């Protein structure tokens, strides 16, 4: 009996309550096996050891001192089975592991608010390491000194070398600047930056933290490569601006430490000078040549006088949105500019005519944009024509030694072509022109903006990671991003699509702080933003966003989902009744699909109320949806929920039937394919068999085993369930069946279950009278498991077997060894078996006729029992020991000890309400009368017998009849003795 009480306690502790979502399948499952802590100073690392490389996601709320690591397709396998770990640490208090929808959530509870964390994969074995440390506060850099660190003491130009022009810059440090006030960059050589414009016509030399001597502002320089335009100062910086008269520019820098000096060698090919416009000083032209030049100038002025007014008419029409008129004026302006240029453009094209070509494209583009057109090909062709003509004219200008100003419009034209293709959703063609901008005109504003529009194309193409890269490039390269807020909104949307909700929230926060109105006209963006805040558990913000979406776009695709989501908010906040009301409103207002979703949500809430009968309503809804709407997606979920809810509330048989139906109807369901439904059926069988086992319904348990054996239980994964089945067969005397199950369990069970299997096998063999096999099994058990918690029970069973074999000397040896090992006060729990061992030892001594030893053993059984002896739950052998002890002493003629022991038993149980014990009390009183009579105290004996004779309603009891006879016998004897004495 004691063995089975221990086993029942083990099952109660180890039995897992069946959860809504079953555990993952063995294949492809991440098993979290162990936890390790690693402390380094103020940093504590938590190592989670897994079976394979895990797929995980992190949700944090460091302000609330919580961090959650969500392991996908995972389960735990800790040796102690506990799902919580508590730490004695100042930074982290513990970890709780929970199962949700096939995932394991590891929730870290932190002790401090100002912690940061980092996650890294283990190198030598699968797993993760999460390091927590106090937040590192970055000290702000000191403000730069009000005065510059360096002084530009001299600037010299050297053009003696035919290959380059050299600039010599000498520096000196100011005396009033101490080393402690310097920033790190200014503790080395003076810094120098070169800035070149997109047309390579101007070079700016920037000298940070450097101011020039006042005399340097008077310097002038001009040679065939460069002209010194100006030397300017701004705050603590000096800007030296140079006009470049060379192409293929190259600048070489050389630093000399003593004295502090920079040498800049500017190399390049000089551009050919315009011989037509400039007449060398002192050169004399003929009258005919001078007349020709003057006529050319007059023709150009006349042509310009016609082009410019026409161009202005075009601009005026454009501003008035008369786009067709504007295009006509711009075309006319171009035609006038082209009129005297000749077929080969021997005479340069007028710049205003080239600009007119670009403006034709601008006008068509703007017209389509404002009228929401969808065919931009005409604008694209206009831009391409402008680019081709401007490039040709720029080439001619370069060859003739002058600059063609409209060339600066080429980046604008390329950009507009890319945008036009993008508007028509030709994203590949758009990328081609955006790439041209970034490769050929990298310093232009259009090239910087191209990164933004490339990111927008990636969003349209659902290339989320590439979109993030393009947006990051835009923010990095643009000095003041025009689309700062939009970029952050779109990056947040991309991170949401990538399920990186924490990062998405960070970008949404930045975007909303910059421009809260932008998402107002984009229901998709508003929905994604609300979902992001919902995933980060910021329910107040998410609710406000969803309410605004529902109010502004009541008929949008996402609005119907928002109505359900508002109920989800209330549910997650614990306001279940309000959530049910929100779901009911959604059911009334939207389509059947949303109504079914709402009904399921309500049923899911009711299913989690075990203290009322509302879960029965949930089960009813789960039954109605598949019956009435079998083709809807909600039917699949409802049938699954029905099986899980029946499992939760212990309707194991119905749950098995429901889950089997789900497997038949939806064989492609992910839970079926991953065998999660099968595992849930196993859980139900486990619960069903355990329920009958604890109630002692052995017939029902064996019947269930026979019903499901072929389908599920042949190779069942829960060893404890098969063990219970074997015990039930043994209780019904089906010993061979029990031994078959135990033999199967022997091949795969280890640990505590393995020990129990060996014990159960020995008990079954004993009951089937295979005593030799039972003895050998116990001998192997004691040898294999010397420290087993069932060691005492195994020794006790071995002694019983020796008693059955009449090997009393061996049985006595085992009893004495067991008592010697466990009859100690150091471990009271292990000593619990001692009273029962003394009782069985007393029984064995009685069998061998050693009554005195038997009496002593029974009395020791009482003395070693450290619990109340008159309680209703007092073991039967303790009660028996109170009466068997004095009986054995009586048989050994040790009357004084027997009499005192009987009196103690009578005092202990004289007021009991148990009829069987009371019957033994009456016999004990009878025995005390006999002992008193034997000891010569007939009067006491007569009094005891008289009391027994006066007992009412016990006329048929043997002890009363014997007491009457003894009373009569003693009375007669005393009368006869009195007669003799007279």
Buried (B, 14 or more C-beta within 10 A) or exposed (E): EEBEEBBEEBBEEEEEEBBBBBBBBEEEBBBBBEBEEEEEEEBBBBBBBBBEEBEBBBBBBBEEBBBBBBBBBBBBEEEEEEBEBEBEBEBBBBBBBBBEEBBBBBBBBBBEEEBEBEEEEBEEEBBBBBBBBEEEEEEEEEEBBEEBBBBBBBBEBEBEEEEBBBBBBBBBBBEEBEEEBBEEEBEEBBBBEBEBEBBBBBBBBBBBBBBBEEEBEEBEBEBEBBBBBEBEBEEBBBBBBBBBBBEEBEBEEEEEEEEBBBBBBBBBEEBEBEEEEEEEEEEEEEEEEEEEBEEEEEEBEEBBEBBBEBBEBBBEBBEEEBBEBBBBBBBBBBEBBBBBBEEEEEBBBBBBBBBBBBBBBBBBBBBBBEEEBEEBEBBBBBBBBBBEBBEEBBEBBBEBBBBBBBBBBBBBBBBBBBBBBBBBEBBEBBBBBBBBBBEEBEBBBBBBBBBBBBBBBBBEBEBBEBBBBBBBBBBEBBEEBEBBBBBBBBBBBBBBBBEBBBBBBBBBBBBBEBBEEBBBEBBBBBBBBBBBBBBBBBBEBBBEBBBBBBEEBEEBEBBBBBBBBBBBBBBEEEBBEBBBEBBBBBBEEBEEEBBBBBBBBBBBBBBEEEEEEBBEBBBEBBBBBBEEBEEBEBBBBBBBBBBBBBBBBEBBEBBBBBBBBBBEBBEEBEBBEBBBBBBBBBBBBBBBBBBBBEEEBBEBBBEBBEEBEEEBBEEBBBBBBBBBBBBBBBBBEBBEBBBEBBEBBEEEBEEBBBBBBBBBBBBBBBBBEBBEBBBEBBEEBBEEBEEBEBBBBBBBBBBBBBBBEEBBEBBBEBBBEBBEBBBEEEEEEBBBBBBBBBBBBBBBBBEBEBBBBBBBBBBBBBEBBEEEBBEEEBBEBBBBBBBBBBBBBBBBEBBEBBBBBBBBBBEBBEEBEEEEBEBBBBBBBBBBBBBBBBEEBBEBBBBBBBEBBEBEEBEEBEBBBBBBEBBEEBBEEEEEEEEEEE
